Amino acid sequence: MTGSPAAKLAADYDRALALSRRYEGSGDLRDLDAAIAAWRKLTHQPGFAESALSFQVGVKSNWSTYLVQRYFAAGSRRDLDTALAHWEEALAKVGPASPDGLMLLNNLGAGLRVRYSETGDPTDLERMIKIFEQAAAATPSDDPEWPGRLSNLAVGLMDRYERTGAPDDIREAVSIYERVVAATPPGHPERPGFLSNLARAHLIQYGATGSPESLTRSVDTYEQAVATAPTHHPERPDYLNGLGTALELRYERSGDAEDLRRTIEASEQALATVSPSSPSRMTFLNNLGNGFRLRYYRTGDLDDLDRAIQAYEDAAAGTPPEALGRPAYLQNIGIARQDRFARTGNHDDLEGSIPAYEEAVQRSPTDAPEQRGRLANLANGLLDRYDRSGRQADLDRAVTLAEQAADTGATDLPPPAKFLNTLGSARWHLYARDGELGDIQAAVAAYRQALAALPSDSPEEPVYLNNLAVALSHRFALSNTDDDRRDATTAFREACRSGMALRPEWALLAARTWGGWADARHGWREAAEAYGCGLTALDHLFRAQLNREHKEQWLLEAQVIPARAAYAIAKVDDPRSSVTALEQGRALLLADRLERDRIDLRRLTSLGHGDLAGRYRALTDQLSALEHGGLERSAIGTAG
């Protein structure tokens, strides 16, 4: 009968299905709201509670699916929690062994993972893994759903590895993904996603083992995922972001400028194609910030550092306080603001970096693999503040944090290079305060270990070499041994060489420190070599700046380094080269003055004072000619 409850339910079901399809075709949130309202209305219709169980399950499952889609589009936790509750209720009615039960298990596990990624609740994590294990075990290997369910289990294992650092989880995840990709033929619509998951597993395994092979496999597999995904594939921005992350890590290992260029390119493409309201956008912003910060290290262009800080702050601002990604964004804000403090001396940046580090540590589980790195970063921030303020509590706490970061516990694995470098800096500061020989010995040992643990051509190499050189030069003042003098000189020289290729700002710092040390010992040839490196680095850094204000910061160096270089060169009886060194600094200052002149003259002309601009040019041309001895007296109106 047309007006029967069953007929009304069937009509309402068809309407909900049509609205859902309309949303899938349009992507319009208003269509999504209408579809969700239609599925909800169905569950309140007379006769729904008495309808077939499979019908009830299908309606509630569809309702939940679109609630989750609205969560991704609009970010409302209420939609996600409601969807999970519906799946739980439906699963309790049909049982996990039924065909509907397997579908519900998969959906419930996926929903729990989404909520875990937002809240970090370990209860959701463990329940998700158990559900995915149950779904994968109950699905035959020839079932078309088997690869996807197995893949979900591997995702859960990787999430747990990232929380606990258990190596068995990441090994099993890689093995599972390799089976999944092998079982999925080319052209299959799920293949790009499975490739991306395998690439991510290789990347995490690289983080666990440091194996270059895992990193190469990650880059190659992400490239396959991007290449096989259609241009408008909804997950393609995630694949691009993953590729950018893998390339960033490979750049940090190799220093290959092409990897850095592609890192930024992939991150920009990911951001350009992701929905403005997508939760993934914050991750993409963070990764783009990483690319800008690394390019700043390579070129010294402060504009890139400013862009990095803005990207990190945007990512943190768009992330709920309890979200799992927030500690990483805060940590990066701290690093970048500390870098800007080191460059500009702005105290606000230093004071802003430490609360960011503190919150990153507080919001990270104590057993998370990343926690040691966050402790080391906080220690570095406190050391910088101690240098500025002399606050003893900052130094004492920094030493404790550095020791915690470098402590590998019961494992036989050596600490990563970064933690050893931080430990060396903490012990160096103790030596500078207390003068204890044991502290400088420990600092030198930690710096040497850090360099030994660092991949060759890492962008961190000039930093670590400079730190070692400084510590050795101070130990030489105590020991007066040829070994310490020779090793310090070698470390400074290598810091300059490596810095010119990877981080010119550190080449300049190493050259300035080395030159000062050589000056004090009257080692004039060595000082001339050091300052020569400084002049080259200064020229590179000055020309890399696009911003007028940023160039001015390097001009201060241009007034000091050339004079020191000229003095040292003169001491080794090379007056021609001494003059050349002075002229290099003068050339930078002159280039800056000419740039100002061009800007000022353009401004005069734009204000309608072209006659003044013309007179100014004529006078400066005459002055330039005078300086070169080529102007006749009558040219400036002098009486004959």
KAGI-V817836 format. One line per field, one symbol per residue. phi: phi as a letter, one per 30 degrees, with the letter a starting at -180 (. if undefined). burial: I if it has 16 or more other ideal C-beta (glycine too) atoms within 10 Angstrom, else O. A space follows every 10 residues. Layout:
phi->???
burial->???
This chain:
phi->.dddeddddd dddddddddd dddddciddd ddeddddddd eedcdejddc deeddedddd ddededdddd eddciddedd dddddddedd dddciddded ddddeddddd ddddddddci dddddddedd ddddddddcd dcdeddeddd ddddeddddd dddciddddd dddddddddd dddcdejddd dedddddddd ddddddddci dedddddded dddddddcde ecddcdeddd dddddddddd dddciddddd ededdddddd ddccdecded edddddddee dddddeedci ddeddddddd dddddddccd ecddddeddd ededdddddd dddciddddd ddddeddedd ddccedcded dddddddded ddddddedci dddddddddd dddddddcid dcddddeedd dddedddddd dddcideedd dddddddddd ddddddiddd eddddddddd ddddddddch cddddddddd dddddddddd dcbedddddd dddddddded cidddddddd dddddddddd dddddccedd dddddedddc eedddddddd dcibddddde dddddddddd edddddeddd dddeddcicd dddddddddd dddddedcic cdeddciddd
burial->OOOOOOOIIO OIIOIIOOII OOIOOOOOOO IIOIIIOIII OIOOIOOIOO IOOOOIIOII IIIIIIIIII IIIOOOOOII OIIIOIIOOI IOOIOIOIOI IIIIIIIIII IIIIIIOIII OOOIIOIIIO IIIIIIOOIO OOOOOIIIII IIIIIIIIII IIIOIOOOII IIIIOIIOII IOOIOOOOOO IIIIIIIIII IIIIIIIIOO OOOIIOIIIO IIIIIIOIIO OOIOOIIIII IIIIIIIIII IIIIIOOOII OIIIOIIOII IOOIOOOIII IIIIIIIIII IIIIIIIIII IIIIIIIIIO IIIIIIOIIO OOIIIIIIII IIIIIIIIII IOIOOOOOII OIIIOIIIII IOIIOOOIII IIIIIIIIII IIIIIIOOOO OOOIIOIIIO IIIOIIOOOO OOOOIIIIII IIIIIIIIII IOOOOOOOII OIIIOIIIII IOIIOOOIII IIIIIIIIII IIIIIIOOOO OOOIIOIIIO IIIIIIIIII OIIIIIIIII IIIIIOIIIO OOIIOIIIII IIIIIIIIII IIOIIOOOOI IOIIIOIIOO IIOIIIIIII IOOIOOOIOO IIOIIOOIOO OIOOOOOOOO IOOIOOOOOO OOIOOOOOOO OOOOOOOOOO OOOOOOOOOO
